[in-house]
Amino acid sequence: MGRASGVRIDVRPLRRREFRLLWSARSVSFLGSMVTYVAVPFQMYDLTGSTAAVGLLGAVELVAILGFALVGGALADAYGRRRLVLLTEAALFFGSLGLAVNASRDRPSVGALYVFAAALAGLDALQRPALDSLLPRLVPSDEVTAASALFTMEFTIGMIAGPAIGGLLIAAQGATTAYVFDAATFVVSLAVLARMRATPPPDDAERPSVARVREGLQYARSRQDLVGTYVIDFMAMVFGMPMALFPAVADDLGGPRTLGLLYTAPAVGALAASLASGWTGRVRRQGLGIAIAACVWGAGIVVFGLSHSLLLALVGLIVAGGADMVSGVFRMTMWNQTIPDRLRGRLASIELLSYSSGPALGNAEAGLAAAVVGVPAAIVSGGLLCIVSVIATTAALPGFRHYEAGGKSDALVAVANQDD
C-alpha cells in the first residue's frame, strides 16, 4: 500500500480552493474545445471535399498563434492573470457561438470557418501564458509537480473524451450541436472562474511593450536549463511526430477502423502515466528526466514504425504518449519553480511557440520524408533522429543536464498557503 501511494497521482493541490476552481474550469472548457477541434475539420471537408482545404486550417491557426503568443505573454505579466483568462474565455465563448450560427445556415461559409479557426487559435495563444503562469500563484513549491501532473491529466482526458463526444454529436445532430456544446462549456467555465480571487500583477510589473517582450527572450536565452526544455521538446516533435502518416499506417493495419485507435493510443499512454505520476515529485534531476523521457518517446515511435501488427503499433504509441506526459510534467515544474513571477507570462508564451510550431512542422517533415523513403522508414528515421537530437542537445547544454530542483520559490504568494 505504501508503494502504491507513492506511485499514484498526488491530489494534494485539489485541496486548495483556488487551484481546484481553475482546474475544474479548464477541465470543462477544454473538453468543449476538443469537440470543436473535431467539428471544424469535419465541417470543412464536408463543405469542400478537399483535404488541402482541411490542411489550410492548420496553417491559418499556426499563423494566429505565432502572431499572438508573445503578446499574450506580455499582457499576462502586466495585468491581472485571472482577469485576462476570464476575458479570453468570454471571447472564446462568442467564437464558438459564431461557429454555431455559421453552421446553422443553409449554406455555411467556408471563409467564416477559416476566420473563426484563426480567431480561436489567436485567443488561445493570448490566454495560455496567463493560464500557465497562474499555477505557481495557487500552490506551494512542493506541490508544483503534482499540480502540473493534474493539469496534464485534465488535458489527456479531454484529448480522449472530447473527440469521442464530438463524433457522437456530429453523427447524431450535426456540427451546429457540437459548437453549441462547446459554447455551453465556456458558460460553465466562466461561472467557476468568476469565483476565483483576483490575481494582481507583480508589484514591479510594467506596461506591455516590445522592450518587455525582448526582455523575456533575453532571459530565456540566458538560462541553459530553460533553453534545453524548449529545444528538446521542439526536436522531439519535429522528428518524432508522425500523426500525418496515421491514415497510411491504418491502411496496412486494418483499414479505417484502426485509425481512431492510433490517434487515441498516445493519449491513453499519457493518462496511464498521469494516474501513476506520484513518483515524479521525488525526482530532482528534472533536466535529465526530460532528456530520458524524450528518448523513450523516440523509442516508442521507432517501435511504432517497425510494427507489422496493430497491437505492437499501439504499444509503441502508448509508451510514447506516457513518456511525453512525464516530460511535460518535468518541464512545467522547472518553469514554475524557477522563473521569476514578473516574467512567467512572457516565458510561457515562448513555451507556447515551442509546442505549437513543433507538431505542425513535424507533420510536414513526416509527410515529405514518407514521399521520399516510404512510410515505415520515415517513421523509424524520425524516431531515431529524435533520440540523436535529444542526446546532442543534452550534451551541449550542461546547465540543462545538471539542473537539480532547488528549494521553495521566492515568487510564491500568500494565497499558495491557503487551504479550505
Solvent accessible surface area in square Angstrom, and as a share of the most:
residue,aa,sasa,rsa
1,M,190,0.85
2,G,59,0.57
3,R,216,0.79
4,A,52,0.40
5,S,56,0.36
6,G,20,0.19
7,V,65,0.37
8,R,134,0.49
9,I,24,0.12
10,D,38,0.20
11,V,72,0.42
12,R,86,0.31
13,P,0,0.00
14,L,41,0.21
15,R,156,0.57
16,R,28,0.10
17,R,64,0.23
18,E,6,0.03
19,F,0,0.00
20,R,84,0.31
21,L,15,0.08
22,L,0,0.00
23,W,47,0.17
24,S,39,0.25
25,A,0,0.00
26,R,19,0.07
27,S,32,0.21
28,V,48,0.28
29,S,0,0.00
30,F,22,0.09
31,L,44,0.22
32,G,0,0.00
33,S,41,0.27
34,M,12,0.05
35,V,0,0.00
36,T,10,0.06
37,Y,146,0.55
38,V,38,0.22
39,A,0,0.00
40,V,8,0.05
41,P,45,0.28
42,F,97,0.41
43,Q,11,0.05
44,M,0,0.00
45,Y,110,0.42
46,D,102,0.53
47,L,62,0.31
48,T,55,0.32
49,G,51,0.49
50,S,38,0.24
51,T,106,0.62
52,A,79,0.61
53,A,17,0.13
54,V,39,0.23
55,G,51,0.49
56,L,91,0.45
57,L,7,0.03
58,G,39,0.38
59,A,47,0.37
60,V,37,0.21
61,E,59,0.26
62,L,37,0.18
63,V,105,0.60
64,A,11,0.08
65,I,28,0.14
66,L,90,0.45
67,G,49,0.47
68,F,93,0.39
69,A,0,0.00
70,L,49,0.24
71,V,72,0.41
72,G,0,0.00
73,G,0,0.00
74,A,6,0.04
75,L,43,0.21
76,A,0,0.00
77,D,5,0.02
78,A,12,0.09
79,Y,92,0.35
80,G,14,0.14
81,R,1,0.01
82,R,42,0.15
83,R,157,0.57
84,L,20,0.10
85,V,1,0.01
86,L,35,0.17
87,L,106,0.53
88,T,7,0.04
89,E,0,0.00
90,A,32,0.25
91,A,35,0.27
92,L,14,0.07
93,F,39,0.16
94,F,132,0.55
95,G,9,0.09
96,S,0,0.00
97,L,64,0.32
98,G,15,0.15
99,L,0,0.00
100,A,7,0.05
101,V,98,0.56
102,N,6,0.03
103,A,16,0.12
104,S,73,0.47
105,R,132,0.48
106,D,150,0.78
107,R,204,0.74
108,P,29,0.18
109,S,36,0.24
110,V,51,0.29
111,G,41,0.40
112,A,24,0.19
113,L,0,0.00
114,Y,39,0.15
115,V,99,0.57
116,F,52,0.21
117,A,4,0.03
118,A,29,0.22
119,A,45,0.35
120,L,26,0.13
121,A,13,0.10
122,G,4,0.04
123,L,36,0.18
124,D,47,0.25
125,A,0,0.00
126,L,28,0.14
127,Q,0,0.00
128,R,52,0.19
129,P,0,0.00
130,A,0,0.00
131,L,11,0.05
132,D,35,0.18
133,S,2,0.01
134,L,1,0.01
135,L,2,0.01
136,P,0,0.00
137,R,12,0.04
138,L,2,0.01
139,V,0,0.00
140,P,10,0.07
141,S,5,0.03
142,D,87,0.45
143,E,10,0.04
144,V,1,0.01
145,T,10,0.06
146,A,9,0.07
147,A,0,0.00
148,S,0,0.00
149,A,2,0.01
150,L,1,0.00
151,F,27,0.11
152,T,21,0.12
153,M,21,0.09
154,E,14,0.06
155,F,91,0.38
156,T,3,0.02
157,I,76,0.39
158,G,3,0.03
159,M,68,0.30
160,I,50,0.25
161,A,31,0.24
162,G,0,0.00
163,P,41,0.26
164,A,60,0.47
165,I,51,0.26
166,G,0,0.00
167,G,33,0.32
168,L,129,0.64
169,L,39,0.19
170,I,18,0.09
171,A,91,0.71
172,A,74,0.57
173,Q,126,0.56
174,G,24,0.24
175,A,13,0.10
176,T,41,0.24
177,T,45,0.26
178,A,0,0.00
179,Y,0,0.00
180,V,76,0.43
181,F,61,0.26
182,D,3,0.01
183,A,4,0.03
184,A,52,0.40
185,T,10,0.06
186,F,5,0.02
187,V,80,0.46
188,V,73,0.42
189,S,0,0.00
190,L,40,0.20
191,A,63,0.49
192,V,31,0.18
193,L,2,0.01
194,A,60,0.47
195,R,147,0.54
196,M,7,0.03
197,R,113,0.41
198,A,76,0.59
199,T,12,0.07
200,P,88,0.55
201,P,47,0.29
202,P,20,0.13
203,D,157,0.81
204,D,85,0.44
205,A,34,0.26
206,E,100,0.45
207,R,192,0.70
208,P,43,0.27
209,S,51,0.33
210,V,110,0.63
211,A,43,0.33
212,R,56,0.21
213,V,30,0.17
214,R,121,0.44
215,E,42,0.19
216,G,1,0.01
217,L,60,0.30
218,Q,89,0.40
219,Y,50,0.19
220,A,6,0.05
221,R,159,0.58
222,S,83,0.53
223,R,44,0.16
224,Q,75,0.33
225,D,14,0.07
226,L,0,0.00
227,V,39,0.22
228,G,0,0.00
229,T,0,0.00
230,Y,22,0.09
231,V,46,0.27
232,I,1,0.01
233,D,12,0.06
234,F,61,0.26
235,M,58,0.26
236,A,5,0.04
237,M,16,0.07
238,V,21,0.12
239,F,53,0.22
240,G,1,0.01
241,M,15,0.07
242,P,7,0.04
243,M,52,0.23
244,A,51,0.39
245,L,11,0.06
246,F,1,0.00
247,P,63,0.40
248,A,41,0.32
249,V,16,0.09
250,A,3,0.02
251,D,104,0.54
252,D,122,0.63
253,L,25,0.12
254,G,37,0.36
255,G,12,0.12
256,P,120,0.75
257,R,182,0.67
258,T,0,0.00
259,L,50,0.25
260,G,44,0.42
261,L,84,0.42
262,L,0,0.00
263,Y,100,0.38
264,T,50,0.29
265,A,5,0.04
266,P,17,0.11
267,A,13,0.10
268,V,60,0.35
269,G,3,0.03
270,A,13,0.10
271,L,43,0.22
272,A,58,0.45
273,A,20,0.16
274,S,0,0.00
275,L,88,0.44
276,A,36,0.28
277,S,3,0.02
278,G,15,0.14
279,W,90,0.32
280,T,2,0.01
281,G,53,0.51
282,R,153,0.56
283,V,39,0.22
284,R,126,0.46
285,R,94,0.34
286,Q,5,0.02
287,G,0,0.00
288,L,63,0.31
289,G,13,0.13
290,I,0,0.00
291,A,7,0.05
292,I,100,0.51
293,A,7,0.06
294,A,4,0.03
295,C,30,0.18
296,V,59,0.34
297,W,13,0.05
298,G,0,0.00
299,A,43,0.33
300,G,2,0.02
301,I,2,0.01
302,V,20,0.12
303,V,54,0.31
304,F,5,0.02
305,G,8,0.08
306,L,106,0.53
307,S,15,0.09
308,H,174,0.78
309,S,54,0.35
310,L,42,0.21
311,L,135,0.67
312,L,82,0.41
313,A,0,0.00
314,L,31,0.15
315,V,67,0.38
316,G,1,0.01
317,L,3,0.01
318,I,65,0.33
319,V,69,0.39
320,A,1,0.01
321,G,3,0.03
322,G,12,0.12
323,A,9,0.07
324,D,53,0.27
325,M,5,0.02
326,V,20,0.12
327,S,6,0.04
328,G,10,0.10
329,V,0,0.00
330,F,4,0.02
331,R,25,0.09
332,M,42,0.19
333,T,0,0.00
334,M,0,0.00
335,W,28,0.10
336,N,11,0.06
337,Q,30,0.13
338,T,44,0.26
339,I,7,0.03
340,P,48,0.30
341,D,17,0.09
342,R,87,0.32
343,L,1,0.01
344,R,6,0.02
345,G,0,0.00
346,R,16,0.06
347,L,2,0.01
348,A,11,0.09
349,S,0,0.00
350,I,23,0.12
351,E,16,0.07
352,L,5,0.02
353,L,37,0.19
354,S,14,0.09
355,Y,58,0.22
356,S,21,0.13
357,S,18,0.11
358,G,0,0.00
359,P,36,0.23
360,A,41,0.32
361,L,86,0.43
362,G,0,0.00
363,N,47,0.24
364,A,54,0.42
365,E,50,0.22
366,A,6,0.04
367,G,30,0.29
368,L,129,0.64
369,A,23,0.18
370,A,17,0.13
371,A,89,0.69
372,V,124,0.71
373,V,85,0.49
374,G,29,0.28
375,V,37,0.21
376,P,83,0.52
377,A,45,0.35
378,A,4,0.03
379,I,4,0.02
380,V,25,0.14
381,S,45,0.29
382,G,2,0.02
383,G,0,0.00
384,L,91,0.45
385,L,82,0.41
386,C,0,0.00
387,I,38,0.19
388,V,93,0.53
389,S,18,0.12
390,V,1,0.00
391,I,101,0.51
392,A,57,0.44
393,T,16,0.09
394,T,13,0.07
395,A,68,0.52
396,A,71,0.55
397,L,28,0.14
398,P,56,0.35
399,G,36,0.34
400,F,0,0.00
401,R,66,0.24
402,H,110,0.49
403,Y,26,0.10
404,E,95,0.42
405,A,10,0.08
406,G,55,0.53
407,G,66,0.63
408,K,146,0.62
409,S,21,0.14
410,D,150,0.78
411,A,24,0.18
412,L,41,0.20
413,V,57,0.33
414,A,78,0.60
415,V,29,0.16
416,A,0,0.00
417,N,110,0.56
418,Q,83,0.37
419,D,90,0.47
420,D,117,0.61
